[in-house]
Amino acid sequence: MEKMYSVEDGWFKLEHGLVNEGLIAIASGKGGVGKSTVTVNLALALHKLGRRVGIIDADIHGFSIPRIIGLTDKPRAFNEKEIIPPEVNGVKVMSAGSMIAENKAIIWRAPMLLGVLEQFMKDVHWGELDYLLFDLPPGTGDMPLNIMQQISDAGILIVTTPQVAATKVASRVGSMAKQLDSDILGIIENMSYYQCDKCGDKEYIFGQGGGQKMAKELDSKLLTQLPLMATIRQGSDQGKPVVIAEPEAEATQKFIAVAEKLIAQRAR
Ligand SMILES: Nc1ncnc2c1ncn2[C@@H]1O[C@H](COP(=O)(O)OP(=O)(O)OP(=O)(O)O)[C@@H](O)[C@H]1O
């Protein structure tokens, strides 16, 4: 499959849209580390900082973006050729989850999945965006590899939890990105510690230093360490992401700080 789009003259050209500042692919070594939670909250943080943001849920088998961001609207036809992406909390989203019931399995093989991704890029009236985020499928299998190749202009953000078993697998994604000559924007360590609501003590239940070590190995940087919080999980389950539901929370401030770093990296 030919690479579909590329950055030219500082612009990433979609068929019906432009991305001004950056494409960001959010990757992880394995499922359940919080990749989709990070994608949504980072998109909302970028939006809070005045950026126009879109999300492509490229984890087509394992879609979860609509639930986490609280999206219930469906895409609409713009004309015979173009689809208008639904928007929630100021962020445009395309996900297979908007077209299929949440409990139905998508039993398509890779060429079909890539076809859907191509449609999300080609047939959607994105308009002018500053950032387009891709929530990749977890791991280093066929699908993440194919997608990374298609969007090789995207910077890769790797989400991991701190324990050795997780960071070792996540390092393989970093290694894959390097082999594809993709730019690794940084590492986000999620569920780094649990902070007691009552006494404020931090407990490093999954160990410490994994994200930092991985960043060093990949010659990249650890962008943040996010707390493990019941409210993050509850917010994701209920379509009320922490960045919207709890503007003052430590996690929200950390997502905004990461968004600022990514904007600063692009501006350089
Ligand atoms: N920092 C956190 N604190 C508490 N719960 C979290 C945190 N981050 C993620 N979760 C929860 O962990 C679960 C997995 O998160 P998420 O779906 O974002 O992971 P994922 O890496 O995208 O998984 P997959 O690749 O399998 O889709 C969800 O229930 C989510 O609410």
The ligand as an SDF file (V2000), in Angstrom:
LIG
                    3D

 31 33  0  0  0  0  0  0  0  0999 V2000
   -4.0130    6.9630   35.3360 N   0  0  0  0  0  0  0  0  0  0  0  0
   -5.0450    6.1480   35.4530 C   0  0  0  0  0  0  0  0  0  0  0  0
   -5.6670    5.9470   36.6580 N   0  0  0  0  0  0  0  0  0  0  0  0
   -6.7010    5.0750   36.7640 C   0  0  0  0  0  0  0  0  0  0  0  0
   -7.2070    4.3710   35.7350 N   0  0  0  0  0  0  0  0  0  0  0  0
   -6.6320    4.5370   34.5360 C   0  0  0  0  0  0  0  0  0  0  0  0
   -5.5420    5.4220   34.3140 C   0  0  0  0  0  0  0  0  0  0  0  0
   -5.2010    5.3680   32.9940 N   0  0  0  0  0  0  0  0  0  0  0  0
   -6.0460    4.4970   32.4220 C   0  0  0  0  0  0  0  0  0  0  0  0
   -6.9060    3.9870   33.3370 N   0  0  0  0  0  0  0  0  0  0  0  0
   -7.9470    2.9740   33.1210 C   0  0  0  0  0  0  0  0  0  0  0  0
   -7.3130    1.7980   32.6440 O   0  0  0  0  0  0  0  0  0  0  0  0
   -8.1180    1.1590   31.6690 C   0  0  0  0  0  0  0  0  0  0  0  0
   -7.3450    1.0360   30.3610 C   0  0  0  0  0  0  0  0  0  0  0  0
   -7.1310    2.3340   29.8300 O   0  0  0  0  0  0  0  0  0  0  0  0
   -7.1320    2.5990   28.2550 P   0  0  0  0  0  0  0  0  0  0  0  0
   -8.3410    2.0220   27.6160 O   0  0  0  0  0  0  0  0  0  0  0  0
   -6.8570    4.0430   28.0720 O   0  0  0  0  0  0  0  0  0  0  0  0
   -5.8710    1.7190   27.8770 O   0  0  0  0  0  0  0  0  0  0  0  0
   -5.2880    1.3540   26.4430 P   0  0  0  0  0  0  0  0  0  0  0  0
   -3.8160    1.2620   26.6190 O   0  0  0  0  0  0  0  0  0  0  0  0
   -5.7850    2.2940   25.4060 O   0  0  0  0  0  0  0  0  0  0  0  0
   -5.8900   -0.0800   26.2090 O   0  0  0  0  0  0  0  0  0  0  0  0
   -6.1600   -0.7820   24.7860 P   0  0  0  0  0  0  0  0  0  0  0  0
   -4.9330   -0.6010   23.9700 O   0  0  0  0  0  0  0  0  0  0  0  0
   -6.4110   -2.2030   25.2000 O   0  0  0  0  0  0  0  0  0  0  0  0
   -7.3530   -0.0900   24.1980 O   0  0  0  0  0  0  0  0  0  0  0  0
   -9.3850    1.9990   31.5390 C   0  0  0  0  0  0  0  0  0  0  0  0
  -10.3630    1.4720   32.3810 O   0  0  0  0  0  0  0  0  0  0  0  0
   -8.9440    3.3670   32.0470 C   0  0  0  0  0  0  0  0  0  0  0  0
  -10.0030    4.1120   32.5990 O   0  0  0  0  0  0  0  0  0  0  0  0
  1  2  1  0
  2  3  1  0
  2  7  2  0
  3  4  2  0
  4  5  1  0
  5  6  2  0
  6  7  1  0
  6 10  1  0
  7  8  1  0
  8  9  2  0
  9 10  1  0
 10 11  1  0
 11 12  1  0
 11 30  1  0
 12 13  1  0
 13 14  1  0
 13 28  1  0
 14 15  1  0
 15 16  1  0
 16 17  2  0
 16 18  1  0
 16 19  1  0
 19 20  1  0
 20 21  2  0
 20 22  1  0
 20 23  1  0
 23 24  1  0
 24 25  2  0
 24 26  1  0
 24 27  1  0
 28 29  1  0
 28 30  1  0
 30 31  1  0
M  END
$$$$
